[in-house]
Amino acid sequence: MSQTLAPYLNCVRATLTAAICLQNFGSQLVERHNKPEVEAKDHVDPDGKPKMTSRELMLHSVVIARNKQERVLIEGSINSVRVSVGVKQADEQEVVLCRRFMRFLGQRAEKFVVLRRKAVEGYDISFLITNTHIEDMYKHKVVDFIIQFMESIDSEISQSKLHVNARARYSAKAFLEATTRDGGQ
């Protein structure tokens, strides 16, 4: 972990560890249902108005930002936590690579268990951690997974960018060599 990234990730780790104090809590609207309250707050009633199930079950949302693009939104409730991550994208190529990579991961969300298929608007990828995940897995391991993901995503995108540039350079060289040979005859 780089020295500049360490304080940011340590802050995210501490906040996540504090936010993941989850317990089983049934729905107050429907009997025998147990929905993540973080997701239920986005519920729309039949009139089309946004409706929150219970304000007292929600924690205040926390945004931890390293800069304008690199940020983490942590939304907590009594039985679930939604973690949304914004990834650094310096240029148009990184934007495209990030979008493709996140789409690839989203299509395989069931393999990651805590990964949401669709990210929260304004963020690149989201995780949903419920009380059942914490009952099945160790809390610190879930936090470590998210921190490791945040550490490795930048290097993955940078490595992909280098591979794309190397392939483009090789293609351009092969094209120019072919046109030079054809033009010289």
Solvent accessible surface area in square Angstrom, and as a share of the most:
residue,aa,sasa,rsa
1,M,128,0.57
2,S,63,0.40
3,Q,157,0.70
4,T,98,0.57
5,L,19,0.09
6,A,22,0.17
7,P,86,0.54
8,Y,22,0.08
9,L,2,0.01
10,N,82,0.42
11,C,62,0.37
12,V,0,0.00
13,R,83,0.30
14,A,65,0.50
15,T,33,0.19
16,L,0,0.00
17,T,59,0.34
18,A,74,0.57
19,A,15,0.11
20,I,1,0.01
21,C,96,0.58
22,L,27,0.13
23,Q,100,0.44
24,N,99,0.51
25,F,51,0.21
26,G,41,0.40
27,S,27,0.18
28,Q,99,0.44
29,L,96,0.48
30,V,75,0.43
31,E,146,0.65
32,R,228,0.83
33,H,81,0.36
34,N,72,0.37
35,K,111,0.47
36,P,31,0.19
37,E,5,0.02
38,V,0,0.00
39,E,50,0.23
40,A,19,0.15
41,K,45,0.19
42,D,79,0.41
43,H,85,0.38
44,V,82,0.47
45,D,30,0.15
46,P,142,0.89
47,D,114,0.59
48,G,51,0.49
49,K,129,0.55
50,P,119,0.75
51,K,79,0.34
52,M,61,0.27
53,T,31,0.18
54,S,9,0.06
55,R,182,0.66
56,E,133,0.60
57,L,16,0.08
58,M,35,0.16
59,L,99,0.49
60,H,173,0.77
61,S,62,0.40
62,V,60,0.34
63,V,85,0.49
64,I,18,0.09
65,A,63,0.48
66,R,91,0.33
67,N,73,0.38
68,K,185,0.78
69,Q,78,0.34
70,E,8,0.04
71,R,56,0.20
72,V,0,0.00
73,L,22,0.11
74,I,4,0.02
75,E,10,0.05
76,G,2,0.02
77,S,4,0.02
78,I,41,0.21
79,N,2,0.01
80,S,0,0.00
81,V,0,0.00
82,R,11,0.04
83,V,0,0.00
84,S,0,0.00
85,V,4,0.03
86,G,3,0.03
87,V,6,0.03
88,K,84,0.36
89,Q,26,0.12
90,A,80,0.62
91,D,57,0.29
92,E,123,0.55
93,Q,51,0.23
94,E,17,0.07
95,V,46,0.26
96,V,58,0.33
97,L,31,0.16
98,C,0,0.00
99,R,147,0.54
100,R,158,0.58
101,F,58,0.24
102,M,17,0.07
103,R,149,0.54
104,F,97,0.41
105,L,13,0.07
106,G,9,0.09
107,Q,89,0.39
108,R,95,0.35
109,A,5,0.04
110,E,104,0.46
111,K,157,0.67
112,F,71,0.30
113,V,84,0.48
114,V,6,0.03
115,L,15,0.07
116,R,53,0.19
117,R,153,0.56
118,K,157,0.66
119,A,31,0.24
120,V,34,0.19
121,E,166,0.74
122,G,51,0.49
123,Y,34,0.13
124,D,41,0.21
125,I,5,0.03
126,S,0,0.00
127,F,1,0.01
128,L,29,0.14
129,I,0,0.00
130,T,19,0.11
131,N,8,0.04
132,T,69,0.40
133,H,32,0.14
134,I,37,0.19
135,E,123,0.55
136,D,120,0.62
137,M,70,0.31
138,Y,155,0.59
139,K,63,0.27
140,H,107,0.48
141,K,118,0.50
142,V,6,0.03
143,V,3,0.01
144,D,54,0.28
145,F,69,0.29
146,I,0,0.00
147,I,2,0.01
148,Q,117,0.52
149,F,26,0.11
150,M,10,0.05
151,E,56,0.25
152,S,45,0.29
153,I,6,0.03
154,D,31,0.16
155,S,66,0.42
156,E,75,0.34
157,I,6,0.03
158,S,53,0.34
159,Q,98,0.43
160,S,43,0.28
161,K,43,0.18
162,L,121,0.60
163,H,116,0.52
164,V,67,0.38
165,N,54,0.28
166,A,48,0.37
167,R,183,0.67
168,A,56,0.44
169,R,162,0.59
170,Y,156,0.59
171,S,58,0.37
172,A,51,0.39
173,K,120,0.51
174,A,44,0.34
175,F,133,0.55
176,L,111,0.55
177,E,84,0.38
178,A,39,0.30
179,T,60,0.35
180,T,99,0.57
181,R,154,0.56
182,D,104,0.54
183,G,65,0.63
184,G,70,0.68
185,Q,185,0.82
